[in-house]
C-alpha cells in the first residue's frame, strides 16, 4: 500500500489527511474515501497533503473529481499543501487558480472558499 488516509473533523471541514504516494496505486483509495464522505452528506472537504511524498496525474485527477463532485452538490473543498514540491505540481497545471491551497489546516478554518460553502459552514454542516 502506497498511501494511508485518515479522516477527522476540523470544523467546518471534514479532513482527509493523506500520507505516502498519491499515484496510480493510492489514488483509488482516496477516491473511495471521497465517495464515502459525500455519500454520508459531507459537503465541505479538506485534503491535507502535508505527508504526501509523491503526486502524479492520477492523484490530481481524484482531487479534481472530488472538487467537481462537491460543487455539484453545493459544497466546496480546500487543499493543505505546505510542501513547495507538491504545491508546484498544482501550479504547473494552473490548478492553484481553481483550488484553495493552504499551508496548514488551521488556515482553512478562517472561511470556506465559495458563498455556498460559507452558507453550509454557517448551518453547521460538514
Secondary structure, DSSP 8 states (H G I E B T S, - for coil): --EEEEEEEETTEEEEEEEEEESTTTHHHHHHHHHHHHHTT--EEEEEEEEEEEE-HHHHHHHHHHHHHHHHTT-EEEEE---HHHHHHHHHTTGGGTSEEESSHHHHTS--SSHHHHHHHHHT--
